[in-house]
Amino acid sequence: MKVTPKRNRSDSASAAVRAAQAVALGPLPPPDHVCLRPGDLPYWNSIMTARARDTWTGVDLVQAGNMARAQADIERLQQQLDTEGYTFEGKINPLAQLIETLTKRTVSLSRILHVHAIATTGKSDSAGKALANERDAATDFDDLIPTLRAV
């Protein structure tokens, strides 16, 4: 007996409708229990658009919040490192190690969340195809906006 629900085909008309609806809704907002700083939100939105909207689970959203915070911290610390320099008092600046640790964390989280390059190319599985549908719908939506404004 099959326990998991049947997956919907990614090349169906209903998949195209779901993709268009997802694009119209925009990126998923963070859940109330995931605390993000204002500087984390651009990274959150990028992560949310790396997978089809209907594939995110509650646990995934928590991990995505961790990844968004880590990416924002990497950017902030990298700017500080650029100002202070890679060496500090004749030694490697401790910020360099912290940036490396955070970078490893984001790589690990991207694999867990399937938002790394191979997973999002659309060539590996149906999740990639669902994302490709959303990207196509976004392009169609962007093409449609000038037409709607003219009306």
LINRA-V15696 format. One record per pair of residues at least 6 apart in sequence whose C-alpha atoms are under 7 Angstrom apart, sorted by the first residue. I is the first residue (numbers start at 1). GAP is how many residues later the second one is. D is the distance in whole Angstrom. If there is no record, write none. Layout:
<<I,GAP,D> <I,GAP,D>>
This chain:
<<9,6,7> <10,116,6> <10,119,6> <10,120,5> <16,117,6> <19,114,6> <19,115,4> <19,118,6> <20,114,6> <20,117,5> <22,31,6> <23,111,6> <23,114,7> <23,115,6> <27,18,6> <27,21,6> <27,22,6> <28,20,6> <34,28,6> <34,31,6> <36,29,7> <36,33,7> <39,33,6> <40,28,6> <40,29,5> <40,32,5> <43,25,5> <43,28,7> <43,29,7> <44,20,7> <44,21,7> <44,24,5> <47,17,7> <50,65,6> <50,70,6> <51,64,6> <51,69,7> <51,80,6> <52,75,7> <52,78,6> <52,79,5> <52,82,7> <60,53,6> <63,46,7> <67,39,6> <67,42,6> <70,32,6> <70,36,7> <71,35,7> <74,25,6> <74,28,7> <77,18,7> <77,22,7> <81,14,6> <86,6,6> <86,7,5> <86,10,7> <87,6,5> <110,6,5> <118,6,7> <119,9,6> <120,8,5> <121,7,6> <122,6,4> <122,7,5> <122,9,7> <122,10,6>>
